[in-house]
Amino acid sequence: MKLITRTNLFLVSLVFFQAFLAYNFLTISLVNFSQKDGYKTIENDLITIRNHYRQFKDQFWRDLIHVDNKWAEGQTKINLDNPDEALPYLMSMIHSDKLDYLIIKNGEKRVGINIRHPFTEFPYEEIPFFEAKWHPTVFNYRSGQSLFMIGTLQLSPGLRVNIIKELNDQFSKDLSYNISAGIILYTGDSAISGTLDPDYYFEKIVQLESLTKASVVDEPFYDIPLYGKSYNIYLSRFDTLIDKETEIKLALFSPNLSMKQRFTSIKNQFLLISIFCVALAMFISLFISKSISKPVQVLGQSMTSLKNGYFPKVKPVNKATEINILFNDFNCMVERIKYNSSQQIALIQEITFLKTYNEQIVESIQEGIAIVDATGHLNLMNRAFYDFCPAIKDMEIPHVREIPFWNEHLEENLNLVKRKDIQNFAYISRNDDGQLIDIRLYPLRNTGYDRATENSCVLMLEDITVKDQVESQLLQLEKLNSLSILTAGVAHEINNPLASIMSNVENLHIDENDLESQTSVTWIKKEIRRIANIIKGLFDFTGSNQKGQTEGLLTSTWPSRVSHYMKYVLKNNPDIQFSIITPELDTNSVIPDDEILQILINIINNAVQALEHQGRIELITEGRQIDDESFLVIKIVDDGPGIQPENIKRIFDPFFTTKPVGKGTGLGLSIVYGLVNNYGGSVNVESSPGKGCTFSLIIPRERRCEG
């Protein structure tokens, strides 16, 4: 089925469905409204009738009270023997023009008159006189099929007056004045009067009363069919007879025909409107579906092309319609997909490049690297790892226990690292080839995207055989440096007294004449020269007697040698931080590297001792021009306790030291000062208590050969 047909059927069905819902809703609403309106009308009619009845009864009371008041004033005296005189006078006291009868009884004698028709006789002897009270009394009395409202008053002992209103059909008409409903007054067994035929409608009243509970009235009935017509009926208590038990009831019959006619007319009009709307919907749906189906077909074809990997564009119409907006949005979507596709391809290429790049980096690292998963199996091993463990090269998924130098101690700490109980673990082992291998374990950081890497760790293997040899050499160098410092100190301590002894011995040789003494003095001189030669050898060993050189080496190696030396020092002082900052790439000077190393080691050793195992040391180099001459400036900066101002001037004096006895000779800075000065340089010190110390070595650069 084509889209246009489906669209038409859908729209028509939708209109039919809406019309059906609206019709049912309108029907229910009209029924409810009609019922409520009918109830409201009949209730208003009941209120109007009750008000008319109350007004009549109030006037009835006022007439009795007026007669009683006039009699009490003594303005008249009734002569019952002359009714033509007494009755007109009493009638003049009554204001109401709606009373029917007036009866006077004095003892056993009665006189009566028909008020509405004075010259018409009526059987007033048949109306009983009930026991009267001294105050006015009003009650209802039924005689046969007639109903009377009687007002009685005792004017004096034996003298009574009754005023009477017959509640007949005329009375019912007066009660229902200005209302459209018909009424019937009835008691329990028969109808009495009304504006409708009592015998004709009383049978329906009896049927309706049988539907109420225990003959309780005051209940409305809606849309009751009666002799081919429809009525809204209301049964209500109205009044009681003199016995106060027998009720006078009122039945209101409000015709419901006009409401039914209006209801039917509205439904017919709505049905016609619904049919018109359905026809209009069919016409509009045909028109709209044609304008929609073609663009939808174009859009569908474009979507198919997009699915096949092409990026088509649809040509928008020249109207500001929803279809045009849809086409523009589709074109924007195609452009966005095209852009995202190109970006995705670029990202894939970048990820592939990074993957390859990282793999190359990992493969280029000389240390062996592998991932140990939660079960202890090895994954993602680089080539260097296989060099350490060639036995596992042919295994598909080797276990750490397959590593030749693996042991239980490593197994225990591997589990601790995987559970992150410890952050790292290091262990040194020697393999069968004599290689010294540094084994390190680190927890593998899990970003949360890969559950498979949980409880995994990184295993690194490094051959530290050469490094161990270098560190051994540095340790030997430090020992030699310490011995050099000690030798220089001993040489300085011995050289001065030895010169004094030699001078005195020379004097003894001149003054002495005997052979034995001359022999002793000669032997002493010989031994003194031997000691001097030993001291000279010590000075040659320490380098204190070297002269300044005019040319240095072409390549400077002292920065790397200082770094190697400090690695050993920092092993014993792990809380000391050391760094070399050499923005000046040319670190050559006129001082040979060995002597620069000796100078720097002396100053750095003093800084390490002053920091007391915790602090920071920086070695900074920079170039400086002074009077067109190039210098290399080396600064050694520490954040130790500093030097007291009174000691700064003496720190270069031989044998001056602030260290405890046995901790220093006081020759280190003297040797530094002497060596730098021998090569035309200078040493400066900047320090204050609590703010560290800075030694600045200003050394002439090496003179380079041209050509």
C-alpha positions as CSV (number, residue, x, y, z in Angstrom):
1,M,0.0,0.0,0.0
2,K,1.4,3.4,-1.0
3,L,2.2,6.0,1.6
4,I,-0.4,8.4,0.3
5,T,-3.1,5.7,0.8
6,R,-1.9,4.9,4.2
7,T,-1.8,8.6,5.1
8,N,-5.4,9.1,3.9
9,L,-6.7,6.1,5.8
10,F,-4.8,7.2,8.9
11,L,-6.2,10.8,8.8
12,V,-9.7,9.6,8.1
13,S,-9.6,7.0,10.8
14,L,-8.2,9.6,13.1
15,V,-11.1,12.0,12.4
16,F,-13.6,9.2,12.7
17,F,-12.1,8.3,16.0
18,Q,-12.1,11.9,17.3
19,A,-15.7,12.3,16.1
20,F,-16.7,9.1,17.9
21,L,-15.0,10.2,21.1
22,A,-16.5,13.7,20.8
23,Y,-20.0,12.3,20.1
24,N,-19.9,10.1,23.2
25,F,-18.5,12.8,25.3
26,L,-21.1,15.3,24.1
27,T,-23.9,12.7,24.7
28,I,-22.7,12.1,28.2
29,S,-22.3,15.8,28.9
30,L,-25.7,16.6,27.5
31,V,-27.4,13.9,29.5
32,N,-25.7,15.1,32.7
33,F,-26.4,18.7,31.9
34,S,-30.0,17.9,31.0
35,Q,-30.4,15.9,34.2
36,K,-28.8,18.6,36.3
37,D,-30.8,21.3,34.6
38,G,-34.0,19.3,35.1
39,Y,-33.3,18.8,38.8
40,K,-32.4,22.5,39.2
41,T,-35.7,23.6,37.5
42,I,-37.9,21.3,39.6
43,E,-36.1,22.3,42.8
44,N,-36.6,25.9,42.0
45,D,-40.3,25.3,41.3
46,L,-40.6,23.5,44.7
47,I,-39.0,26.4,46.4
48,T,-41.4,28.8,44.7
49,I,-44.5,26.7,45.8
50,R,-43.2,26.5,49.4
51,N,-42.7,30.2,49.5
52,H,-46.3,30.9,48.2
53,Y,-47.7,28.5,50.8
54,R,-45.7,30.1,53.6
55,Q,-46.8,33.6,52.5
56,F,-50.5,32.4,52.5
57,K,-50.1,30.8,55.9
58,D,-48.4,33.9,57.4
59,Q,-51.3,36.0,56.2
60,F,-53.7,33.5,57.7
61,W,-52.0,34.0,61.1
62,R,-52.0,37.7,60.8
63,D,-55.8,37.8,60.2
64,L,-56.4,35.7,63.4
65,I,-54.0,37.9,65.4
66,H,-55.8,41.0,64.1
67,V,-59.2,39.7,65.2
68,D,-57.8,38.8,68.6
69,N,-56.3,42.2,69.0
70,K,-59.4,44.1,68.0
71,W,-61.5,42.0,70.4
72,A,-59.1,42.6,73.2
73,E,-59.4,46.4,72.7
74,G,-63.1,46.0,73.4
75,Q,-64.1,48.0,70.4
76,T,-67.0,45.7,69.6
77,K,-69.4,43.3,71.0
78,I,-70.7,40.6,68.8
79,N,-74.5,39.9,68.8
80,L,-74.9,36.4,67.4
81,D,-78.7,36.9,67.4
82,N,-78.2,39.4,64.6
83,P,-75.8,37.6,62.1
84,D,-76.3,40.3,59.5
85,E,-74.7,42.7,61.9
86,A,-72.0,40.4,63.5
87,L,-70.6,38.6,60.5
88,P,-69.9,41.7,58.3
89,Y,-68.2,43.4,61.2
90,L,-65.9,40.4,61.7
91,M,-65.2,40.2,58.0
92,S,-64.0,43.8,58.1
93,M,-61.3,42.7,60.6
94,I,-60.0,40.1,58.1
95,H,-57.5,41.6,55.6
96,S,-57.0,38.5,53.4
97,D,-59.2,38.2,50.3
98,K,-58.3,34.5,49.8
99,L,-60.3,33.1,52.7
100,D,-63.3,31.0,52.0
101,Y,-65.5,30.7,55.2
102,L,-66.1,32.5,58.5
103,I,-67.9,30.7,61.4
104,I,-68.8,32.0,64.8
105,K,-69.9,29.8,67.7
106,N,-71.4,31.1,70.9
107,G,-72.3,28.2,73.1
108,E,-74.3,25.9,70.9
109,K,-75.3,28.5,68.4
110,R,-73.4,28.8,65.1
111,V,-73.4,31.5,62.4
112,G,-71.4,31.1,59.2
113,I,-70.8,32.9,55.9
114,N,-69.1,32.1,52.6
115,I,-66.6,35.0,52.3
116,R,-66.0,34.6,48.5
117,H,-69.7,34.2,47.8
118,P,-71.6,35.9,50.7
119,F,-75.0,35.2,49.2
120,T,-74.3,31.5,48.7
121,E,-75.1,29.2,51.5
122,F,-72.7,26.5,52.6
123,P,-73.0,23.6,55.2
124,Y,-71.1,25.2,58.0
125,E,-72.9,23.0,60.5
126,E,-70.9,20.1,59.1
127,I,-67.5,21.6,60.0
128,P,-66.6,20.6,63.5
129,F,-65.4,23.1,66.1
130,F,-62.2,21.7,67.8
131,E,-61.2,22.6,71.3
132,A,-60.1,26.2,70.9
133,K,-57.3,27.9,72.9
134,W,-57.0,31.5,74.0
135,H,-54.3,32.1,71.5
136,P,-54.7,31.8,67.7
137,T,-54.3,28.2,66.3
138,V,-53.9,27.1,62.6
139,F,-54.2,23.5,61.4
140,N,-55.2,21.4,58.4
141,Y,-58.3,19.3,58.4
142,R,-59.6,16.7,55.9
143,S,-63.2,16.1,55.4
144,G,-63.9,13.4,52.8
145,Q,-62.0,14.4,49.7
146,S,-61.8,18.0,50.8
147,L,-58.9,19.6,52.6
148,F,-59.3,22.7,54.7
149,M,-56.9,25.1,56.5
150,I,-58.7,26.2,59.7
151,G,-57.7,29.1,62.0
152,T,-59.5,29.0,65.3
153,L,-59.6,31.6,68.1
154,Q,-61.5,31.7,71.5
155,L,-62.5,35.3,72.1
156,S,-64.3,34.8,75.4
157,P,-65.7,31.8,77.3
158,G,-68.1,30.0,74.9
159,L,-67.3,32.4,72.1
160,R,-65.2,31.0,69.2
161,V,-64.3,32.1,65.7
162,N,-63.1,29.9,62.8
163,I,-61.7,31.2,59.5
164,I,-61.4,28.6,56.8
165,K,-59.5,28.2,53.5
166,E,-60.3,25.2,51.3
167,L,-57.2,23.7,49.7
168,N,-58.8,22.9,46.4
169,D,-57.7,23.0,42.8
170,Q,-57.9,26.8,42.8
171,F,-55.6,26.9,45.7
172,S,-53.2,24.6,43.8
173,K,-53.3,27.0,40.9
174,D,-52.5,29.9,43.2
175,L,-49.5,28.0,44.6
176,S,-48.1,27.1,41.2
177,Y,-48.4,30.7,39.9
178,N,-45.4,31.6,37.5
179,I,-44.1,28.0,37.3
180,S,-44.4,25.5,34.4
181,A,-44.7,22.4,36.6
182,G,-48.1,20.9,37.5
183,I,-48.8,20.0,41.2
184,I,-50.9,17.5,43.1
185,L,-51.6,17.6,46.8
186,Y,-52.3,14.2,48.3
187,T,-52.2,12.2,51.4
188,G,-51.2,8.6,51.8
189,D,-54.3,7.0,50.2
190,S,-55.7,9.5,47.7
191,A,-55.2,12.7,45.8
192,I,-56.9,15.8,47.1
193,S,-56.4,18.6,44.7
194,G,-54.0,20.0,42.1
195,T,-53.4,21.6,38.7
196,L,-53.3,18.2,37.1
197,D,-56.0,15.5,37.1
198,P,-55.4,13.8,40.5
199,D,-56.9,10.4,39.4
200,Y,-54.9,10.5,36.2
201,Y,-51.5,10.9,37.8
202,F,-52.0,9.5,41.3
203,E,-51.3,5.9,40.2
204,K,-47.8,7.0,39.0
205,I,-47.2,8.7,42.4
206,V,-48.0,5.5,44.2
207,Q,-45.5,3.6,41.9
208,L,-42.7,6.2,42.6
209,E,-43.4,6.1,46.4
210,S,-42.9,2.4,46.3
211,L,-39.3,2.9,45.0
212,T,-38.4,5.1,48.0
213,K,-37.2,3.7,51.3
214,A,-40.0,3.3,53.9
215,S,-42.3,5.8,52.1
216,V,-39.8,8.6,52.6
217,V,-40.3,11.3,50.1
218,D,-38.3,14.4,49.2
219,E,-36.7,12.6,46.3
220,P,-36.5,13.6,42.6
221,F,-37.1,11.3,39.6
222,Y,-35.6,12.2,36.2
223,D,-37.1,11.4,32.8
224,I,-40.1,9.4,33.9
225,P,-42.3,8.2,31.0
226,L,-46.0,8.9,31.7
227,Y,-48.7,8.4,29.1
228,G,-46.5,9.1,26.1
229,K,-44.7,12.0,27.7
230,S,-41.5,12.5,29.8
231,Y,-41.6,14.2,33.2
232,N,-39.1,15.2,35.9
233,I,-41.1,14.4,39.1
234,Y,-40.4,15.6,42.6
235,L,-42.2,14.0,45.6
236,S,-41.9,16.1,48.8
237,R,-43.5,16.6,52.3
238,F,-45.7,19.6,52.3
239,D,-47.6,19.8,55.6
240,T,-49.5,17.7,58.2
241,L,-53.1,17.3,59.3
242,I,-54.3,18.3,62.8
243,D,-53.2,14.9,64.2
244,K,-49.6,15.8,63.3
245,E,-49.1,12.3,61.9
246,T,-50.9,12.3,58.6
247,E,-48.7,14.0,56.0
248,I,-49.9,16.2,53.2
249,K,-47.6,15.6,50.3
250,L,-46.8,17.5,47.1
251,A,-46.0,16.0,43.7
252,L,-44.4,18.2,41.1
253,F,-44.6,17.2,37.4
254,S,-42.2,19.1,35.2
255,P,-42.4,18.3,31.5
256,N,-39.1,17.1,30.0
257,L,-40.0,17.3,26.4
258,S,-38.2,20.6,25.5
259,M,-34.9,19.3,27.0
260,K,-35.2,16.1,25.0
261,Q,-35.9,18.0,21.8
262,R,-32.9,20.3,22.4
263,F,-30.7,17.3,23.1
264,T,-31.8,15.5,19.9
265,S,-31.3,18.7,17.9
266,I,-27.8,19.2,19.2
267,K,-26.8,15.5,18.5
268,N,-28.1,15.8,15.0
269,Q,-26.2,19.0,14.4
270,F,-23.0,17.5,15.8
271,L,-23.5,14.4,13.6
272,L,-23.7,16.6,10.5
273,I,-20.7,18.6,11.5
274,S,-18.7,15.4,12.1
275,I,-19.6,14.1,8.6
276,F,-18.5,17.4,7.1
277,C,-15.2,17.2,9.0
278,V,-14.5,13.7,7.8
279,A,-15.1,14.7,4.2
280,L,-12.9,17.8,4.7
281,A,-10.2,15.7,6.3
282,M,-10.2,13.3,3.4
283,F,-9.8,16.2,1.0
284,I,-7.0,17.8,3.1
285,S,-5.2,14.5,3.6
286,L,-5.1,13.9,-0.2
287,F,-3.6,17.3,-0.7
288,I,-1.1,17.0,2.1
289,S,-0.1,13.4,1.4
290,K,0.9,14.3,-2.1
291,S,3.1,17.2,-0.9
292,I,4.7,14.8,1.7
293,S,5.1,11.5,-0.2
294,K,7.4,12.8,-2.9
295,P,9.9,14.6,-0.5
296,V,9.8,11.4,1.7
297,Q,10.7,9.3,-1.3
298,V,13.6,11.6,-2.1
299,L,14.7,11.5,1.5
300,G,14.4,7.7,1.6
301,Q,16.6,7.3,-1.5
302,S,19.2,9.7,0.1
303,M,19.2,7.6,3.3
304,T,19.8,4.5,1.2
305,S,22.8,6.1,-0.4
306,L,24.1,7.3,2.9
307,K,23.8,3.7,4.3
308,N,25.9,2.5,1.3
309,G,28.7,4.9,2.2
310,Y,27.9,7.8,-0.1
311,F,27.2,11.3,1.1
312,P,24.3,12.7,-1.0
313,K,22.7,16.0,-0.7
314,V,19.0,16.8,-1.3
315,K,17.9,20.0,-2.9
316,P,15.6,22.1,-0.6
317,V,12.4,23.6,-2.0
318,N,12.1,27.3,-2.3
319,K,9.6,27.6,0.5
320,A,9.9,28.0,4.2
321,T,8.2,24.7,5.0
322,E,8.9,21.9,7.4
323,I,10.0,19.8,4.5
324,N,12.6,22.4,3.6
325,I,13.8,22.5,7.2
326,L,14.0,18.7,7.2
327,F,16.0,18.7,3.9
328,N,18.4,21.3,5.4
329,D,18.8,19.3,8.6
330,F,19.4,16.2,6.5
331,N,22.1,18.0,4.6
332,C,23.7,19.2,7.8
333,M,23.5,15.7,9.2
334,V,25.3,14.3,6.1
335,E,28.0,17.0,6.4
336,R,28.4,16.1,10.1
337,I,28.6,12.4,9.3
338,K,31.1,13.1,6.6
339,Y,33.2,15.2,8.9
340,N,33.0,12.7,11.8
341,S,33.9,9.9,9.3
342,S,37.0,11.7,8.3
343,Q,37.8,12.5,11.9
344,Q,37.2,8.8,12.8
345,I,39.6,7.7,10.1
346,A,42.2,10.2,11.3
347,L,41.8,9.0,14.9
348,I,42.1,5.4,13.8
349,Q,45.3,6.3,11.9
350,E,46.6,8.2,14.9
351,I,45.8,5.4,17.3
352,T,47.5,2.9,14.9
353,F,50.5,5.2,14.8
354,L,50.6,5.6,18.5
355,K,50.2,1.9,19.0
356,T,53.1,1.2,16.6
357,Y,55.1,4.1,18.2
358,N,54.6,2.8,21.7
359,E,55.4,-0.8,20.7
360,Q,58.6,0.5,19.1
361,I,59.5,2.4,22.2
362,V,58.9,-0.6,24.4
363,E,60.8,-2.8,22.0
364,S,63.7,-0.3,22.0
365,I,64.1,-0.2,25.7
366,Q,67.1,-2.3,26.9
367,E,65.3,-3.4,30.0
368,G,63.0,-6.4,29.8
369,I,59.3,-5.5,30.3
370,A,56.3,-7.9,30.8
371,I,52.8,-7.8,32.3
372,V,52.0,-10.3,34.9
373,D,48.3,-11.0,35.1
374,A,46.2,-12.0,38.1
375,T,47.0,-15.7,37.5
376,G,50.8,-15.2,37.2
377,H,51.1,-15.6,33.4
378,L,53.3,-13.3,31.4
379,N,51.8,-11.1,28.6
380,L,53.1,-8.3,26.3
381,M,56.8,-9.1,26.6
382,N,59.3,-7.1,24.7
383,R,62.4,-8.5,22.9
384,A,64.8,-7.6,25.7
385,F,62.7,-9.7,28.1
386,Y,63.3,-12.8,25.9
387,D,67.0,-12.0,26.0
388,F,66.9,-12.4,29.8
389,C,64.7,-15.5,29.6
390,P,65.4,-17.3,26.3
391,A,63.8,-20.5,27.7
392,I,60.3,-19.0,27.5
393,K,60.5,-17.7,24.0
394,D,58.7,-20.7,22.5
395,M,56.0,-20.9,25.2
396,E,52.6,-19.7,24.2
397,I,51.6,-18.2,27.6
398,P,54.5,-18.7,30.0
399,H,54.2,-18.4,33.8
400,V,56.5,-16.4,36.0
401,R,57.8,-19.6,37.5
402,E,59.4,-20.4,34.1
403,I,61.9,-17.5,34.6
404,P,65.2,-19.3,35.5
405,F,66.1,-17.0,38.5
406,W,62.5,-16.9,39.9
407,N,62.2,-17.9,43.6
408,E,59.7,-18.1,46.4
409,H,60.7,-14.7,47.8
410,L,59.8,-13.1,44.5
411,E,56.5,-15.0,44.4
412,E,55.5,-13.7,47.8
413,N,56.2,-10.1,46.9
414,L,54.5,-10.5,43.5
415,N,51.3,-11.3,45.3
416,L,51.7,-8.3,47.6
417,V,52.2,-6.0,44.6
418,K,49.2,-7.4,42.7
419,R,47.0,-6.8,45.8
420,K,48.6,-3.3,46.1
421,D,49.7,-4.0,49.6
422,I,53.0,-2.6,48.6
423,Q,53.6,0.0,45.8
424,N,56.8,-1.5,44.4
425,F,59.4,-4.2,45.0
426,A,63.1,-4.4,44.0
427,Y,65.4,-7.4,44.1
428,I,68.8,-8.2,42.7
429,S,69.8,-11.6,41.5
430,R,72.6,-13.2,39.4
431,N,71.8,-15.5,36.6
432,D,73.8,-18.5,35.4
433,D,75.9,-16.3,33.0
434,G,77.1,-14.2,35.9
435,Q,74.9,-11.2,35.0
436,L,73.7,-9.1,37.9
437,I,70.0,-8.5,37.2
438,D,67.8,-5.8,38.9
439,I,64.2,-7.2,39.2
440,R,61.4,-4.6,39.8
441,L,57.7,-5.1,40.3
442,Y,55.1,-2.3,40.0
443,P,51.2,-2.4,40.2
444,L,49.6,-1.9,36.8
445,R,47.5,1.2,36.8
446,N,43.9,0.3,35.8
447,T,41.8,3.1,34.2
448,G,38.6,1.2,34.8
449,Y,38.0,0.5,31.1
450,D,39.7,-2.9,31.1
451,R,38.6,-5.4,33.7
452,A,41.2,-7.9,32.5
453,T,44.1,-5.8,33.8
454,E,42.8,-5.8,37.4
455,N,45.3,-7.3,39.9
456,S,48.1,-7.2,37.3
457,C,51.6,-5.8,37.6
458,V,54.6,-4.8,35.6
459,L,57.8,-6.9,35.7
460,M,61.0,-5.2,34.7
461,L,64.5,-6.8,34.3
462,E,67.7,-4.7,34.0
463,D,71.3,-5.8,33.6
464,I,73.2,-3.7,36.2
465,T,76.5,-5.5,35.8
466,V,78.2,-2.5,34.2
467,K,76.5,-0.1,36.5
468,D,77.8,-2.0,39.5
469,Q,81.3,-1.8,38.2
470,V,81.0,2.0,37.7
471,E,79.7,2.4,41.2
472,S,82.6,0.4,42.5
473,Q,85.0,2.7,40.6
474,L,83.3,5.7,42.1
475,L,83.6,4.2,45.5
476,Q,87.3,3.7,44.9
477,L,87.6,7.3,43.6
478,E,86.0,8.6,46.8
479,K,88.4,6.5,48.8
480,L,91.3,8.0,46.9
481,N,89.9,11.5,47.3
482,S,89.7,10.9,51.1
483,L,93.2,9.6,51.1
484,S,94.3,12.7,49.0
485,I,92.8,15.0,51.6
486,L,94.4,13.1,54.4
487,T,97.8,13.1,52.6
488,A,97.6,16.8,52.0
489,G,96.9,17.4,55.6
490,V,99.7,15.3,56.8
491,A,102.1,16.9,54.3
492,H,101.2,20.4,55.5
493,E,101.5,19.3,59.1
494,I,104.9,17.8,58.6
495,N,106.5,20.2,56.1
496,N,106.8,23.3,58.3
497,P,108.3,21.6,61.4
498,L,110.6,19.6,59.1
499,A,111.9,22.9,57.6
500,S,112.6,24.2,61.1
501,I,114.5,21.0,62.0
502,M,116.6,21.2,58.9
503,S,117.5,24.9,59.6
504,N,118.6,24.0,63.2
505,V,120.5,20.9,62.0
506,E,122.5,23.1,59.5
507,N,123.4,25.4,62.4
508,L,124.5,22.4,64.5
509,H,126.7,21.2,61.6
510,I,128.6,24.5,61.5
511,D,129.3,24.7,65.2
512,E,130.1,21.1,65.9
513,N,133.8,19.9,65.7
514,D,133.9,16.3,66.8
515,L,133.6,13.5,64.2
516,E,130.9,11.6,66.0
517,S,128.6,14.6,66.2
518,Q,129.3,15.4,62.5
519,T,128.4,11.8,61.6
520,S,125.1,12.1,63.5
521,V,124.3,15.5,62.0
522,T,125.1,14.1,58.5
523,W,122.8,11.2,59.1
524,I,120.1,13.5,60.4
525,K,120.3,15.7,57.3
526,K,120.1,12.6,55.1
527,E,117.0,11.4,56.9
528,I,115.5,14.9,56.8
529,R,116.0,15.0,53.0
530,R,114.4,11.6,52.8
531,I,111.4,12.9,54.7
532,A,111.3,16.0,52.4
533,N,111.3,13.7,49.4
534,I,108.4,11.7,50.9
535,I,106.5,15.0,51.5
536,K,107.3,16.1,47.9
537,G,105.9,12.8,46.7
538,L,102.8,13.4,48.8
539,F,102.3,16.8,47.3
540,D,102.8,15.3,43.9
541,F,100.1,12.8,44.7
542,T,97.6,15.4,45.9
543,G,98.4,17.8,43.0
544,S,99.1,20.7,45.3
545,N,102.3,21.6,43.6
546,Q,100.9,21.6,40.0
547,K,101.3,24.8,38.1
548,G,98.6,26.5,36.0
549,Q,98.2,25.1,32.5
550,T,97.6,27.3,29.5
551,E,95.5,24.7,27.7
552,G,92.8,22.3,28.7
553,L,91.2,19.2,27.1
554,L,89.0,19.7,24.1
555,T,86.1,17.8,25.7
556,S,84.9,18.3,29.2
557,T,83.7,15.2,31.1
558,W,83.6,16.5,34.7
559,P,79.7,17.0,34.7
560,S,79.1,13.3,34.1
561,R,81.8,12.2,36.6
562,V,80.2,14.4,39.3
563,S,76.8,12.8,38.5
564,H,78.3,9.3,38.9
565,Y,80.0,10.3,42.1
566,M,76.8,11.8,43.5
567,K,74.8,8.6,42.8
568,Y,77.0,6.8,45.3
569,V,76.8,9.7,47.8
570,L,73.0,9.8,47.6
571,K,72.7,6.1,48.3
572,N,73.9,6.8,51.8
573,N,71.8,10.1,51.9
574,P,68.5,9.3,50.2
575,D,66.8,12.4,51.5
576,I,69.3,14.8,49.8
577,Q,68.3,16.0,46.4
578,F,71.0,16.8,43.9
579,S,70.7,18.3,40.4
580,I,73.1,19.7,37.8
581,I,71.8,22.6,35.7
582,T,74.1,23.3,32.7
583,P,72.3,25.7,30.3
584,E,75.8,26.6,29.1
585,L,76.6,23.6,26.9
586,D,80.4,24.4,26.8
587,T,81.8,23.5,30.2
588,N,85.5,23.5,29.2
589,S,88.0,25.6,31.2
590,V,91.7,25.9,31.7
591,I,91.5,23.6,34.7
592,P,91.7,19.9,33.8
593,D,88.7,17.7,34.5
594,D,90.5,15.7,37.3
595,E,91.3,18.9,39.2
596,I,87.8,20.4,38.7
597,L,86.4,17.1,40.0
598,Q,88.7,17.3,43.0
599,I,87.6,20.9,43.7
600,L,83.9,20.1,43.3
601,I,84.0,17.0,45.5
602,N,85.6,19.0,48.3
603,I,82.9,21.6,48.2
604,I,80.1,19.1,47.7
605,N,81.3,16.9,50.6
606,N,81.2,20.0,52.9
607,A,77.6,20.7,51.7
608,V,76.6,17.1,52.3
609,Q,78.0,17.1,55.8
610,A,76.3,20.5,56.6
611,L,72.9,19.2,55.4
612,E,73.0,16.3,57.8
613,H,71.3,13.8,55.5
614,Q,68.4,16.0,54.3
615,G,68.2,19.0,52.0
616,R,69.0,20.1,48.4
617,I,72.2,20.7,46.5
618,E,72.3,22.3,43.0
619,L,75.3,22.6,40.7
620,I,74.8,25.4,38.1
621,T,77.0,26.5,35.3
622,E,76.9,29.6,33.2
623,G,79.1,31.7,30.9
624,R,80.3,35.2,31.7
625,Q,82.3,37.8,29.9
626,I,84.7,40.0,32.0
627,D,86.8,42.6,30.2
628,D,86.5,40.8,26.9
629,E,87.6,37.5,28.5
630,S,85.4,34.4,28.7
631,F,84.9,32.7,32.0
632,L,83.1,29.6,33.2
633,V,81.1,30.1,36.4
634,I,80.3,27.1,38.5
635,K,77.9,27.6,41.4
636,I,77.3,25.1,44.2
637,V,74.1,26.0,46.1
638,D,72.8,24.2,49.2
639,D,69.9,25.0,51.6
640,G,71.8,24.0,54.7
641,P,72.3,26.0,57.9
642,G,74.8,28.4,56.3
643,I,78.0,29.9,57.7
644,Q,78.3,32.3,60.6
645,P,79.5,35.8,59.4
646,E,82.7,35.7,61.6
647,N,83.8,32.4,60.0
648,I,83.4,33.4,56.3
649,K,86.8,35.2,56.3
650,R,88.6,32.2,57.7
651,I,87.1,29.3,55.8
652,F,90.1,29.3,53.3
653,D,92.7,29.3,56.1
654,P,94.6,26.0,56.3
655,F,93.5,23.8,59.2
656,F,90.5,26.0,60.0
657,T,87.4,23.9,60.6
658,T,84.1,24.1,62.6
659,K,83.7,20.4,62.6
660,P,84.1,18.3,65.7
661,V,87.5,16.8,66.4
662,G,88.4,14.0,64.1
663,K,85.7,15.0,61.5
664,G,88.0,17.2,59.3
665,T,91.5,18.6,58.8
666,G,90.6,22.1,57.7
667,L,92.6,21.7,54.4
668,G,89.8,21.0,51.9
669,L,88.8,24.6,51.1
670,S,92.4,25.6,51.3
671,I,93.2,23.1,48.5
672,V,90.2,24.4,46.5
673,Y,91.3,28.0,46.9
674,G,94.9,27.1,45.9
675,L,94.0,25.1,42.8
676,V,91.6,27.7,41.5
677,N,94.1,30.5,42.1
678,N,96.9,28.5,40.4
679,Y,94.8,28.7,37.1
680,G,94.0,32.4,37.4
681,G,90.5,31.9,38.8
682,S,88.7,33.0,42.0
683,V,86.4,31.6,44.6
684,N,83.5,33.6,46.2
685,V,81.2,32.6,49.1
686,E,77.7,34.0,49.9
687,S,76.0,32.7,53.0
688,S,74.0,33.8,56.0
689,P,72.8,31.7,59.0
690,G,69.7,29.6,58.2
691,K,69.6,30.5,54.5
692,G,72.1,28.1,52.9
693,C,75.4,28.7,51.2
694,T,76.5,29.4,47.6
695,F,80.1,28.8,46.4
696,S,80.9,30.5,43.0
697,L,84.0,29.3,41.1
698,I,85.0,31.8,38.4
699,I,87.4,30.0,36.1
700,P,89.0,31.2,32.8
701,R,87.8,29.3,29.8
702,E,90.2,27.1,27.8
703,R,91.9,29.0,24.9
704,R,90.8,27.3,21.8
705,C,93.2,26.8,18.8
706,E,92.1,28.4,15.6
707,G,92.3,26.7,12.3
